Amino acid sequence: MIRAEPQTEGGAQRTNDVTAMPANGFAKIMANDMREVASVKGSVETEDLVLRGWTQAQIETHGAEARRMAQIDSIRRTEGNR
């Protein structure tokens, strides 16, 4: 499903407006989407992000940083459960 309306993310409005987004804001939101998808299906494909409303350009620009952030957060959560 492609989101037409901005979504709320941690109390902040989710937006694709780069003027209203901190430098790594897109990557943080994309990382959260990646974690949510991975928790359900075990992996994340480009198509999963497109279905969540991300454009190909956004994925190419922010995907690597988002993946890094998602992996770091997953490790922290796993280590915190020991």
N, C-alpha and C positions, 0 to 999 in steps of 0.2 A: 504494500500500500504506500502510495506517495502522499506525504503530508503537505497539505496546502496551507495550513495555518501554523504559525509559530507555536511551539510546544514549550511548556515550562520545564526547566531543568534545574533542580536544586534551588527553587525560588526565583531564578532568573528566567527571563523570557528567551526561549530558543529562537534564534533568528539567523538568516543567511546574509544579513547586512554586515559586511566587513567593517563598516565605519563604527558599528556599535559593539564589535567583538574584540576582546583582548587578543594579543598576538597569538597565543596558543589556545584560544578559546574553541576554535573549530576542532582542533586535535583532541581536546579534553572531552568534548561532546561526542565526537566520533569514537573515541576510546570507550566511552560508556556504552554506546551502541554496540560496539564490538564485543564487550564483555557480556552484554545481555544476549546477543545472538549466540555467542559461544557457549553460554550456560545452558542454552536449550538444545543446540544441535552439535556442539563440540568443536565447531570451526566457523570461520567467517569468510565468505566469498564476496567479491566485488558486487555481485548481484544482490546479496543481502543488504549491503549498504545503500544500493540504488533503491531497493524496496522501502527503505527507511527514509528516503527523500534526499539522499546525497547525490550530487551531480558527479559525473566522471571527472571533471576538472577539480572538484573539491577532494575527491578520493586520491587523485594523482598528487595534489599539492600537500595534503595533510595526512594521507594514509600511513606513511612510514612512521611519522611521529606519533600518530594515534596508536599504531600497533605497539610501539615501544612503551607508551604510557599504559596501555592495557596489560601488557605482559608484566611490567613492574608492579602494577596494582594487584594483579593476580598472584604474583609471588608473595607480596606483602600479606594478602589475605590468607594464603595457604600457610605461611609461616606463623601468622597470628593464631591459627587454629591448632597449633601443636601443644 
